[in-house]
Structures are given as structure tokens and as C-alpha cells.
């Protein structure tokens, strides 16, 4: 059923659509097309533009991914890794590490994703460590 429908579209409806298109014989003929003729051409022009884009897309320059950029632009750049520790008396567990690189799969808790990020980019971002103060 589906293949019959596709076959009918390709063999009957597509040629009928193409025959009815107002394609001028010269480039200058496009300037003389009416608005309704342009509207009838739009689907075909859209498909041709999409096919053209898909054809040249592999040759377009790749954008640099956001994950390769620095996060820490100015804080303690002289240190190999920026890690802050804060003592808190009312903390339920001994240590909690919070992510500051925004790469953690368990965000906001640090999963040490900053290690790979720092290696790839030369950045020095590290976690925020909250420690339970021992009295």
C-alpha cells in the first residue's frame, strides 16, 4: 500500500506537477513571473536549495565546539588548578565536591570531568569542595 502510493506520486503526480510549473526559457523570464507563479515554484526551489545545502555541507568548515573553550578566564591563572575549600559545621557528610566546569554528568556534583577539560584546553578549573568542620 505504501509503495503503491509512493510509486503513484513519482510516476504520475510528480510529472504532472513539473509540467504545470511556470519555468521560463530564459533567465530574464524569471523577472516576468507573477506572484502566483512564484508561489507554485516555491516547493521545487525549496527542495533544490535543501539538496544543494546537503551536497556542500561536508565541505563547510567545522565550528569549534563550545566544550573546547576555556571556562576560567582570570581567576588564579598562576595556579595549575583552582580548587576552593570551605569548612562548614552543619554539613551532613564529610566532603562534597561541586562542579565548576559545567561538564559534569552528575551536575552540580563534580564527577572529575574538569580533568579532561583541563587537559584538552589548558584551562585550570577545578571543583568547589565543601568540608565538614571537625571540632
LINHU-V829768 format. One record per residue. SS is DSSP state (~ for helix, > for strand, _ for the rest). BURIAL is b if it has 16 or more other C-alpha atoms within 10 Angstrom, else e. Layout:
ss->(SS	SS)
burial->(BURIAL	BURIAL)
//
This chain:
ss->(_	~	~	~	~	~	~	~	~	~	~	~	~	~	~	~	~	~	~	~	_	_	_	_	_	_	~	~	~	~	~	~	_	_	~	~	~	~	~	~	~	~	~	~	~	~	~	~	~	~	~	~	~	~	~	~	~	~	~	_	_	_	_	_	_	~	~	~	_	_	_	_	_	_	_	_	_	_	_	_	_	>	>	>	>	>	>	>	_	_	_	_	_	_	>	>	>	>	_	_	_	_	_	_	_	_	_	_	>	_	_	_	~	~	~	~	~	~	~	~	~	_	_	_	>	>	>	>	>	>	>	>	_	_	_)
burial->(e	e	e	e	e	e	e	e	e	e	e	e	e	e	e	e	e	e	e	e	e	b	e	e	e	e	e	e	e	e	e	e	e	e	e	e	e	e	e	e	b	e	e	e	e	e	e	e	e	e	e	e	e	e	e	e	e	e	e	e	e	e	e	e	e	e	e	e	e	b	b	e	e	e	e	e	e	e	e	e	b	b	e	e	e	e	e	e	e	e	e	e	e	e	b	b	b	b	b	b	b	b	b	b	e	e	e	e	b	b	b	b	b	b	e	e	b	b	e	e	e	e	b	b	b	b	b	b	b	b	b	b	e	e	e)
//
